[in-house]
Amino acid sequence: MAPRSCVFALANPVPEVNPWEALDYAQIVATGRSDFPNQINNALVFPGIFKGALSVRARKITREMRLAASVAIAGLIPDDELADQYIIPGIFNKAVCPAVAAAVAEAAAFSGGL
């Protein structure tokens, strides 16, 4: 693998690659497992996407709305806290849903979701 590689082994409950073994080769490892840092879980996005879409009465979820949700989630980790083992907020982070909802609502107005 290339230096400073990233592995996102997201299959759950058994990822396609053992995340502990992937750490031997990759700088950043994320997984769907709750017992590993950088858990990527759909619970991060769905409440905020639906709240944002419903708040503006969006008729569809557009690509731009999905991208806005991901940017909002990524932006929740302050630069001074960003680390190999902390690239995404946890699913119990109370800032996630409001940030995603606001980003999705705004994106809906500009992407034809309304």
N, CA, C and O atoms as CSV, one atom per row, in Angstrom:
chain,resi,resn,atom,element,x,y,z
A,1,MET,N,N,0.834,-1.184,0.000
A,1,MET,CA,C,0.000,0.000,0.000
A,1,MET,C,C,0.876,1.244,0.000
A,1,MET,O,O,2.035,1.209,0.414
A,2,ALA,N,N,0.317,2.310,-0.459
A,2,ALA,CA,C,1.021,3.580,-0.506
A,2,ALA,C,C,1.231,4.113,0.911
A,2,ALA,O,O,0.470,3.779,1.819
A,3,PRO,N,N,2.247,4.929,1.100
A,3,PRO,CA,C,2.428,5.556,2.417
A,3,PRO,C,C,1.207,6.399,2.778
A,3,PRO,O,O,0.582,6.996,1.901
A,4,ARG,N,N,0.872,6.450,4.048
A,4,ARG,CA,C,-0.250,7.236,4.572
A,4,ARG,C,C,-1.592,6.798,3.991
A,4,ARG,O,O,-2.482,7.624,3.783
A,5,SER,N,N,-1.736,5.504,3.730
A,5,SER,CA,C,-2.968,4.955,3.161
A,5,SER,C,C,-4.124,5.035,4.139
A,5,SER,O,O,-3.932,5.159,5.348
A,6,CYS,N,N,-5.335,4.963,3.588
A,6,CYS,CA,C,-6.567,4.899,4.375
A,6,CYS,C,C,-7.309,3.627,3.976
A,6,CYS,O,O,-7.393,3.293,2.794
A,7,VAL,N,N,-7.839,2.930,4.960
A,7,VAL,CA,C,-8.664,1.752,4.714
A,7,VAL,C,C,-10.002,1.991,5.385
A,7,VAL,O,O,-10.063,2.252,6.587
A,8,PHE,N,N,-11.070,1.903,4.614
A,8,PHE,CA,C,-12.427,1.986,5.145
A,8,PHE,C,C,-13.052,0.609,4.957
A,8,PHE,O,O,-13.630,0.319,3.909
A,9,ALA,N,N,-12.934,-0.234,5.974
A,9,ALA,CA,C,-13.482,-1.592,5.963
A,9,ALA,C,C,-14.853,-1.534,6.622
A,9,ALA,O,O,-14.959,-1.671,7.841
A,10,LEU,N,N,-15.897,-1.334,5.836
A,10,LEU,CA,C,-17.184,-0.939,6.382
A,10,LEU,C,C,-18.208,-2.061,6.517
A,10,LEU,O,O,-19.260,-1.845,7.119
A,11,ALA,N,N,-17.943,-3.244,5.985
A,11,ALA,CA,C,-18.905,-4.330,6.146
A,11,ALA,C,C,-19.089,-4.614,7.632
A,11,ALA,O,O,-18.142,-4.526,8.413
A,12,ASN,N,N,-20.308,-4.953,8.009
A,12,ASN,CA,C,-20.617,-5.138,9.422
A,12,ASN,C,C,-21.501,-6.358,9.579
A,12,ASN,O,O,-22.438,-6.487,8.792
A,13,PRO,N,N,-21.295,-7.244,10.502
A,13,PRO,CA,C,-20.418,-7.133,11.663
A,13,PRO,C,C,-18.988,-7.577,11.404
A,13,PRO,O,O,-18.110,-7.309,12.224
A,14,VAL,N,N,-18.730,-8.247,10.290
A,14,VAL,CA,C,-17.381,-8.721,9.995
A,14,VAL,C,C,-16.862,-7.958,8.776
A,14,VAL,O,O,-17.269,-8.244,7.650
A,15,PRO,N,N,-15.963,-6.986,8.992
A,15,PRO,CA,C,-15.451,-6.209,7.865
A,15,PRO,C,C,-14.649,-7.084,6.904
A,15,PRO,O,O,-14.149,-8.144,7.280
A,16,GLU,N,N,-14.536,-6.624,5.660
A,16,GLU,CA,C,-13.806,-7.355,4.645
A,16,GLU,C,C,-12.317,-7.479,4.969
A,16,GLU,O,O,-11.632,-8.350,4.431
A,17,VAL,N,N,-11.820,-6.613,5.845
A,17,VAL,CA,C,-10.437,-6.645,6.321
A,17,VAL,C,C,-10.479,-6.447,7.827
A,17,VAL,O,O,-11.226,-5.603,8.322
A,18,ASN,N,N,-9.689,-7.211,8.553
A,18,ASN,CA,C,-9.619,-7.016,10.004
A,18,ASN,C,C,-9.000,-5.645,10.270
A,18,ASN,O,O,-7.856,-5.400,9.887
A,19,PRO,N,N,-9.747,-4.746,10.926
A,19,PRO,CA,C,-9.216,-3.388,11.120
A,19,PRO,C,C,-7.922,-3.351,11.924
A,19,PRO,O,O,-7.070,-2.499,11.674
A,20,TRP,N,N,-7.760,-4.250,12.877
A,20,TRP,CA,C,-6.518,-4.262,13.665
A,20,TRP,C,C,-5.329,-4.651,12.784
A,20,TRP,O,O,-4.238,-4.104,12.940
A,21,GLU,N,N,-5.534,-5.582,11.869
A,21,GLU,CA,C,-4.459,-5.971,10.949
A,21,GLU,C,C,-4.199,-4.876,9.920
A,21,GLU,O,O,-3.055,-4.664,9.518
A,22,ALA,N,N,-5.244,-4.182,9.494
A,22,ALA,CA,C,-5.078,-3.102,8.524
A,22,ALA,C,C,-4.200,-1.988,9.077
A,22,ALA,O,O,-3.511,-1.305,8.320
A,23,LEU,N,N,-4.222,-1.799,10.401
A,23,LEU,CA,C,-3.390,-0.757,11.017
A,23,LEU,C,C,-1.901,-1.005,10.807
A,23,LEU,O,O,-1.095,-0.080,10.907
A,24,ASP,N,N,-1.532,-2.257,10.515
A,24,ASP,CA,C,-0.129,-2.556,10.226
A,24,ASP,C,C,0.314,-1.946,8.899
A,24,ASP,O,O,1.509,-1.762,8.664
A,25,TYR,N,N,-0.648,-1.634,8.035
A,25,TYR,CA,C,-0.331,-1.174,6.686
A,25,TYR,C,C,-0.875,0.211,6.345
A,25,TYR,O,O,-0.356,0.879,5.450
A,26,ALA,N,N,-1.894,0.637,7.038
A,26,ALA,CA,C,-2.553,1.902,6.710
A,26,ALA,C,C,-2.426,2.885,7.873
A,26,ALA,O,O,-2.398,2.483,9.036
A,27,GLN,N,N,-2.350,4.146,7.553
A,27,GLN,CA,C,-2.261,5.175,8.583
A,27,GLN,C,C,-3.615,5.414,9.233
A,27,GLN,O,O,-3.698,5.614,10.445
A,28,ILE,N,N,-4.672,5.393,8.435
A,28,ILE,CA,C,-6.022,5.631,8.938
A,28,ILE,C,C,-6.888,4.439,8.592
A,28,ILE,O,O,-6.919,3.996,7.444
A,29,VAL,N,N,-7.591,3.920,9.581
A,29,VAL,CA,C,-8.512,2.809,9.373
A,29,VAL,C,C,-9.853,3.190,9.977
A,29,VAL,O,O,-9.931,3.655,11.114
A,30,ALA,N,N,-10.907,2.986,9.197
A,30,ALA,CA,C,-12.269,3.216,9.675
A,30,ALA,C,C,-13.063,1.940,9.409
A,30,ALA,O,O,-12.762,1.189,8.482
A,31,THR,N,N,-14.061,1.713,10.220
A,31,THR,CA,C,-14.860,0.506,10.093
A,31,THR,C,C,-16.277,0.790,10.572
A,31,THR,O,O,-16.539,1.824,11.185
A,32,GLY,N,N,-17.182,-0.130,10.290
A,32,GLY,CA,C,-18.543,-0.012,10.784
A,32,GLY,C,C,-18.699,-0.538,12.196
A,32,GLY,O,O,-19.772,-0.431,12.789
A,33,ARG,N,N,-17.636,-1.103,12.733
A,33,ARG,CA,C,-17.699,-1.723,14.061
A,33,ARG,C,C,-17.664,-0.684,15.172
A,33,ARG,O,O,-16.922,0.296,15.107
A,34,SER,N,N,-18.482,-0.919,16.187
A,34,SER,CA,C,-18.551,0.028,17.304
A,34,SER,C,C,-17.389,-0.132,18.280
A,34,SER,O,O,-17.183,0.729,19.135
A,35,ASP,N,N,-16.637,-1.205,18.168
A,35,ASP,CA,C,-15.516,-1.438,19.086
A,35,ASP,C,C,-14.188,-0.968,18.501
A,35,ASP,O,O,-13.127,-1.402,18.950
A,36,PHE,N,N,-14.236,-0.091,17.511
A,36,PHE,CA,C,-13.034,0.380,16.846
A,36,PHE,C,C,-13.155,1.882,16.622
A,36,PHE,O,O,-14.250,2.368,16.342
A,37,PRO,N,N,-12.056,2.631,16.737
A,37,PRO,CA,C,-12.123,4.075,16.464
A,37,PRO,C,C,-12.567,4.337,15.025
A,37,PRO,O,O,-12.468,3.453,14.174
A,38,ASN,N,N,-13.041,5.512,14.760
A,38,ASN,CA,C,-13.484,5.914,13.426
A,38,ASN,C,C,-14.630,5.052,12.921
A,38,ASN,O,O,-14.613,4.592,11.780
A,39,GLN,N,N,-15.623,4.836,13.770
A,39,GLN,CA,C,-16.768,4.053,13.346
A,39,GLN,C,C,-17.603,4.849,12.346
A,39,GLN,O,O,-18.079,5.942,12.656
A,40,ILE,N,N,-17.776,4.306,11.168
A,40,ILE,CA,C,-18.634,4.897,10.146
A,40,ILE,C,C,-19.979,4.195,10.278
A,40,ILE,O,O,-20.078,2.991,10.040
A,41,ASN,N,N,-21.006,4.935,10.653
A,41,ASN,CA,C,-22.301,4.333,10.934
A,41,ASN,C,C,-23.386,5.182,10.292
A,41,ASN,O,O,-23.345,6.410,10.368
A,42,ASN,N,N,-24.356,4.529,9.660
A,42,ASN,CA,C,-25.424,5.287,9.012
A,42,ASN,C,C,-26.252,6.090,10.010
A,42,ASN,O,O,-26.968,7.009,9.611
A,43,ALA,N,N,-26.171,5.765,11.281
A,43,ALA,CA,C,-26.877,6.542,12.306
A,43,ALA,C,C,-26.340,7.971,12.400
A,43,ALA,O,O,-27.013,8.853,12.933
A,44,LEU,N,N,-25.141,8.198,11.889
A,44,LEU,CA,C,-24.597,9.556,11.869
A,44,LEU,C,C,-25.380,10.462,10.928
A,44,LEU,O,O,-25.542,11.650,11.207
A,45,VAL,N,N,-25.860,9.923,9.835
A,45,VAL,CA,C,-26.404,10.762,8.784
A,45,VAL,C,C,-27.926,10.758,8.697
A,45,VAL,O,O,-28.522,11.801,8.431
A,46,PHE,N,N,-28.564,9.621,8.914
A,46,PHE,CA,C,-29.995,9.540,8.632
A,46,PHE,C,C,-30.873,10.493,9.439
A,46,PHE,O,O,-31.741,11.129,8.842
A,47,PRO,N,N,-30.710,10.635,10.735
A,47,PRO,CA,C,-31.606,11.582,11.432
A,47,PRO,C,C,-31.500,13.001,10.880
A,47,PRO,O,O,-32.517,13.667,10.686
A,48,GLY,N,N,-30.293,13.462,10.628
A,48,GLY,CA,C,-30.099,14.824,10.128
A,48,GLY,C,C,-30.576,15.005,8.705
A,48,GLY,O,O,-31.139,16.047,8.369
A,49,ILE,N,N,-30.362,14.010,7.864
A,49,ILE,CA,C,-30.842,14.114,6.477
A,49,ILE,C,C,-32.352,14.254,6.463
A,49,ILE,O,O,-32.897,15.122,5.781
A,50,PHE,N,N,-33.027,13.397,7.219
A,50,PHE,CA,C,-34.486,13.467,7.212
A,50,PHE,C,C,-35.001,14.741,7.873
A,50,PHE,O,O,-35.964,15.338,7.392
A,51,LYS,N,N,-34.379,15.162,8.956
A,51,LYS,CA,C,-34.806,16.397,9.614
A,51,LYS,C,C,-34.636,17.588,8.671
A,51,LYS,O,O,-35.528,18.428,8.557
A,52,GLY,N,N,-33.493,17.655,8.000
A,52,GLY,CA,C,-33.248,18.759,7.072
A,52,GLY,C,C,-34.190,18.735,5.885
A,52,GLY,O,O,-34.718,19.772,5.483
A,53,ALA,N,N,-34.404,17.551,5.322
A,53,ALA,CA,C,-35.298,17.433,4.167
A,53,ALA,C,C,-36.737,17.770,4.548
A,53,ALA,O,O,-37.429,18.481,3.820
A,54,LEU,N,N,-37.177,17.261,5.682
A,54,LEU,CA,C,-38.548,17.531,6.111
A,54,LEU,C,C,-38.752,19.001,6.474
A,54,LEU,O,O,-39.831,19.550,6.251
A,55,SER,N,N,-37.727,19.637,7.030
A,55,SER,CA,C,-37.874,21.031,7.458
A,55,SER,C,C,-38.118,21.980,6.283
A,55,SER,O,O,-38.718,23.041,6.453
A,56,VAL,N,N,-37.654,21.598,5.095
A,56,VAL,CA,C,-37.872,22.451,3.914
A,56,VAL,C,C,-38.830,21.791,2.918
A,56,VAL,O,O,-39.003,22.257,1.792
A,57,ARG,N,N,-39.438,20.708,3.360
A,57,ARG,CA,C,-40.398,19.964,2.529
A,57,ARG,C,C,-39.797,19.533,1.199
A,57,ARG,O,O,-40.424,19.649,0.145
A,58,ALA,N,N,-38.576,19.037,1.273
A,58,ALA,CA,C,-37.908,18.554,0.059
A,58,ALA,C,C,-38.680,17.372,-0.513
A,58,ALA,O,O,-39.198,16.537,0.228
A,59,ARG,N,N,-38.749,17.313,-1.818
A,59,ARG,CA,C,-39.465,16.232,-2.493
A,59,ARG,C,C,-38.558,15.065,-2.819
A,59,ARG,O,O,-39.029,13.960,-3.089
A,60,LYS,N,N,-37.253,15.306,-2.795
A,60,LYS,CA,C,-36.295,14.237,-3.053
A,60,LYS,C,C,-34.979,14.578,-2.365
A,60,LYS,O,O,-34.717,15.728,-2.015
A,61,ILE,N,N,-34.167,13.554,-2.184
A,61,ILE,CA,C,-32.830,13.725,-1.614
A,61,ILE,C,C,-31.865,13.740,-2.791
A,61,ILE,O,O,-31.698,12.729,-3.473
A,62,THR,N,N,-31.246,14.857,-3.026
A,62,THR,CA,C,-30.345,15.007,-4.169
A,62,THR,C,C,-28.914,14.645,-3.796
A,62,THR,O,O,-28.572,14.509,-2.622
A,63,ARG,N,N,-28.101,14.496,-4.813
A,63,ARG,CA,C,-26.674,14.232,-4.599
A,63,ARG,C,C,-26.058,15.368,-3.782
A,63,ARG,O,O,-25.252,15.123,-2.884
A,64,GLU,N,N,-26.430,16.590,-4.088
A,64,GLU,CA,C,-25.886,17.749,-3.368
A,64,GLU,C,C,-26.265,17.730,-1.891
A,64,GLU,O,O,-25.476,18.138,-1.038
A,65,MET,N,N,-27.457,17.263,-1.593
A,65,MET,CA,C,-27.887,17.159,-0.192
A,65,MET,C,C,-27.063,16.094,0.530
A,65,MET,O,O,-26.669,16.290,1.680
A,66,ARG,N,N,-26.805,14.988,-0.126
A,66,ARG,CA,C,-25.981,13.928,0.482
A,66,ARG,C,C,-24.553,14.413,0.698
A,66,ARG,O,O,-23.957,14.154,1.744
A,67,LEU,N,N,-24.008,15.111,-0.283
A,67,LEU,CA,C,-22.650,15.646,-0.131
A,67,LEU,C,C,-22.591,16.696,0.978
A,67,LEU,O,O,-21.620,16.746,1.733
A,68,ALA,N,N,-23.614,17.525,1.078
A,68,ALA,CA,C,-23.654,18.535,2.142
A,68,ALA,C,C,-23.657,17.858,3.505
A,68,ALA,O,O,-23.013,18.339,4.438
A,69,ALA,N,N,-24.374,16.749,3.626
A,69,ALA,CA,C,-24.395,16.001,4.884
A,69,ALA,C,C,-22.999,15.492,5.231
A,69,ALA,O,O,-22.572,15.586,6.382
A,70,SER,N,N,-22.292,14.960,4.251
A,70,SER,CA,C,-20.956,14.422,4.529
A,70,SER,C,C,-19.970,15.520,4.884
A,70,SER,O,O,-19.115,15.333,5.750
A,71,VAL,N,N,-20.083,16.663,4.224
A,71,VAL,CA,C,-19.195,17.790,4.543
A,71,VAL,C,C,-19.485,18.299,5.955
A,71,VAL,O,O,-18.565,18.652,6.694
A,72,ALA,N,N,-20.757,18.336,6.322
A,72,ALA,CA,C,-21.129,18.789,7.671
A,72,ALA,C,C,-20.541,17.856,8.726
A,72,ALA,O,O,-20.013,18.316,9.739
A,73,ILE,N,N,-20.629,16.563,8.494
A,73,ILE,CA,C,-20.074,15.594,9.452
A,73,ILE,C,C,-18.563,15.751,9.541
A,73,ILE,O,O,-18.002,15.790,10.636
A,74,ALA,N,N,-17.908,15.840,8.393
A,74,ALA,CA,C,-16.453,15.981,8.380
A,74,ALA,C,C,-16.007,17.263,9.071
A,74,ALA,O,O,-14.941,17.300,9.686
A,75,GLY,N,N,-16.817,18.310,8.974
A,75,GLY,CA,C,-16.453,19.590,9.566
A,75,GLY,C,C,-16.619,19.672,11.068
A,75,GLY,O,O,-16.248,20.677,11.676
A,76,LEU,N,N,-17.165,18.645,11.674
A,76,LEU,CA,C,-17.384,18.671,13.122
A,76,LEU,C,C,-16.136,18.366,13.938
A,76,LEU,O,O,-16.117,18.600,15.147
A,77,ILE,N,N,-15.117,17.856,13.308
A,77,ILE,CA,C,-13.874,17.585,14.024
A,77,ILE,C,C,-12.964,18.803,13.852
A,77,ILE,O,O,-12.508,19.078,12.742
A,78,PRO,N,N,-12.694,19.536,14.936
A,78,PRO,CA,C,-11.802,20.698,14.829
A,78,PRO,C,C,-10.402,20.265,14.386
A,78,PRO,O,O,-9.940,19.180,14.741
A,79,ASP,N,N,-9.745,21.103,13.622
A,79,ASP,CA,C,-8.413,20.776,13.116
A,79,ASP,C,C,-7.448,20.379,14.221
A,79,ASP,O,O,-6.620,19.488,14.033
A,80,ASP,N,N,-7.547,21.033,15.374
A,80,ASP,CA,C,-6.606,20.730,16.455
A,80,ASP,C,C,-6.918,19.405,17.154
A,80,ASP,O,O,-6.117,18.940,17.965
A,81,GLU,N,N,-8.068,18.786,16.856
A,81,GLU,CA,C,-8.413,17.485,17.426
A,81,GLU,C,C,-8.308,16.358,16.405
A,81,GLU,O,O,-8.339,15.183,16.772
A,82,LEU,N,N,-8.186,16.704,15.139
A,82,LEU,CA,C,-8.114,15.712,14.073
A,82,LEU,C,C,-6.887,14.828,14.264
A,82,LEU,O,O,-5.775,15.327,14.441
A,83,ALA,N,N,-7.095,13.514,14.228
A,83,ALA,CA,C,-6.010,12.549,14.422
A,83,ALA,C,C,-6.346,11.278,13.649
A,83,ALA,O,O,-7.485,11.073,13.232
A,84,ASP,N,N,-5.359,10.447,13.469
A,84,ASP,CA,C,-5.572,9.193,12.741
A,84,ASP,C,C,-6.714,8.374,13.330
A,84,ASP,O,O,-7.451,7.715,12.597
A,85,GLN,N,N,-6.858,8.414,14.637
A,85,GLN,CA,C,-7.895,7.636,15.314
A,85,GLN,C,C,-9.160,8.454,15.582
A,85,GLN,O,O,-10.068,7.994,16.275
A,86,TYR,N,N,-9.215,9.667,15.030
A,86,TYR,CA,C,-10.380,10.536,15.254
A,86,TYR,C,C,-10.626,11.399,14.021
A,86,TYR,O,O,-10.299,12.585,14.002
A,87,ILE,N,N,-11.213,10.779,12.985
A,87,ILE,CA,C,-11.503,11.507,11.748
A,87,ILE,C,C,-12.993,11.762,11.573
A,87,ILE,O,O,-13.403,12.469,10.653
A,88,ILE,N,N,-13.804,11.185,12.457
A,88,ILE,CA,C,-15.255,11.307,12.334
A,88,ILE,C,C,-15.859,11.341,13.735
A,88,ILE,O,O,-15.396,10.625,14.623
A,89,PRO,N,N,-16.888,12.163,13.943
A,89,PRO,CA,C,-17.495,12.201,15.282
A,89,PRO,C,C,-18.215,10.895,15.597
A,89,PRO,O,O,-18.610,10.156,14.695
A,90,GLY,N,N,-18.375,10.628,16.862
A,90,GLY,CA,C,-19.098,9.437,17.289
A,90,GLY,C,C,-20.595,9.585,17.088
A,90,GLY,O,O,-21.096,10.698,16.933
A,91,ILE,N,N,-21.312,8.468,17.091
A,91,ILE,CA,C,-22.747,8.516,16.813
A,91,ILE,C,C,-23.549,9.181,17.924
A,91,ILE,O,O,-24.707,9.540,17.710
A,92,PHE,N,N,-22.966,9.351,19.095
A,92,PHE,CA,C,-23.678,10.007,20.188
A,92,PHE,C,C,-23.312,11.486,20.316
A,92,PHE,O,O,-23.720,12.143,21.273
A,93,ASN,N,N,-22.556,12.007,19.373
A,93,ASN,CA,C,-22.192,13.420,19.361
A,93,ASN,C,C,-23.442,14.231,19.020
A,93,ASN,O,O,-23.983,14.105,17.921
A,94,LYS,N,N,-23.900,15.059,19.952
A,94,LYS,CA,C,-25.154,15.799,19.794
A,94,LYS,C,C,-25.093,16.899,18.740
A,94,LYS,O,O,-26.129,17.451,18.368
A,95,ALA,N,N,-23.911,17.224,18.259
A,95,ALA,CA,C,-23.788,18.268,17.231
A,95,ALA,C,C,-24.051,17.728,15.825
A,95,ALA,O,O,-24.290,18.508,14.903
A,96,VAL,N,N,-24.011,16.409,15.649
A,96,VAL,CA,C,-24.114,15.827,14.311
A,96,VAL,C,C,-25.471,16.110,13.665
A,96,VAL,O,O,-25.518,16.667,12.568
A,97,CYS,N,N,-26.553,15.749,14.306
A,97,CYS,CA,C,-27.883,15.882,13.701
A,97,CYS,C,C,-28.200,17.333,13.313
A,97,CYS,O,O,-28.621,17.566,12.180
A,98,PRO,N,N,-28.016,18.308,14.195
A,98,PRO,CA,C,-28.314,19.689,13.797
A,98,PRO,C,C,-27.431,20.183,12.645
A,98,PRO,O,O,-27.902,20.901,11.764
A,99,ALA,N,N,-26.159,19.801,12.656
A,99,ALA,CA,C,-25.250,20.241,11.589
A,99,ALA,C,C,-25.664,19.643,10.247
A,99,ALA,O,O,-25.693,20.338,9.232
A,100,VAL,N,N,-25.980,18.357,10.250
A,100,VAL,CA,C,-26.402,17.695,9.017
A,100,VAL,C,C,-27.732,18.271,8.539
A,100,VAL,O,O,-27.893,18.546,7.350
A,101,ALA,N,N,-28.680,18.453,9.446
A,101,ALA,CA,C,-29.997,18.981,9.073
A,101,ALA,C,C,-29.878,20.358,8.430
A,101,ALA,O,O,-30.513,20.620,7.409
A,102,ALA,N,N,-29.080,21.232,9.009
A,102,ALA,CA,C,-28.909,22.579,8.461
A,102,ALA,C,C,-28.256,22.532,7.078
A,102,ALA,O,O,-28.674,23.242,6.164
A,103,ALA,N,N,-27.240,21.699,6.935
A,103,ALA,CA,C,-26.547,21.595,5.651
A,103,ALA,C,C,-27.467,21.019,4.573
A,103,ALA,O,O,-27.460,21.487,3.435
A,104,VAL,N,N,-28.248,20.017,4.925
A,104,VAL,CA,C,-29.159,19.388,3.974
A,104,VAL,C,C,-30.268,20.361,3.569
A,104,VAL,O,O,-30.605,20.455,2.389
A,105,ALA,N,N,-30.826,21.071,4.517
A,105,ALA,CA,C,-31.880,22.043,4.208
A,105,ALA,C,C,-31.364,23.116,3.257
A,105,ALA,O,O,-32.046,23.485,2.301
A,106,GLU,N,N,-30.176,23.610,3.517
A,106,GLU,CA,C,-29.601,24.635,2.657
A,106,GLU,C,C,-29.331,24.083,1.256
A,106,GLU,O,O,-29.627,24.736,0.256
A,107,ALA,N,N,-28.774,22.889,1.197
A,107,ALA,CA,C,-28.476,22.291,-0.099
A,107,ALA,C,C,-29.732,21.992,-0.899
A,107,ALA,O,O,-29.718,22.074,-2.127
A,108,ALA,N,N,-30.809,21.649,-0.223
A,108,ALA,CA,C,-32.065,21.349,-0.918
A,108,ALA,C,C,-32.546,22.541,-1.726
A,108,ALA,O,O,-33.047,22.383,-2.839
A,109,ALA,N,N,-32.395,23.724,-1.173
A,109,ALA,CA,C,-32.854,24.935,-1.850
A,109,ALA,C,C,-32.075,25.225,-3.130
A,109,ALA,O,O,-32.589,25.869,-4.045
A,110,PHE,N,N,-30.829,24.745,-3.190
A,110,PHE,CA,C,-29.985,25.047,-4.333
A,110,PHE,C,C,-29.823,23.890,-5.304
A,110,PHE,O,O,-29.210,24.055,-6.358
A,111,SER,N,N,-30.359,22.724,-4.972
A,111,SER,CA,C,-30.089,21.559,-5.812
A,111,SER,C,C,-31.322,20.948,-6.448
A,111,SER,O,O,-31.235,19.891,-7.073
A,112,GLY,N,N,-32.456,21.587,-6.301
A,112,GLY,CA,C,-33.651,21.061,-6.914
A,112,GLY,C,C,-34.387,20.035,-6.080
A,112,GLY,O,O,-35.237,19.307,-6.592
A,113,GLY,N,N,-34.068,19.971,-4.801
A,113,GLY,CA,C,-34.748,19.016,-3.930
A,113,GLY,C,C,-36.142,19.472,-3.516
A,113,GLY,O,O,-36.935,18.675,-3.016
A,114,LEU,N,N,-36.441,20.745,-3.722
A,114,LEU,CA,C,-37.729,21.273,-3.274
A,114,LEU,C,C,-38.826,21.107,-4.292
A,114,LEU,O,O,-39.963,21.509,-4.044
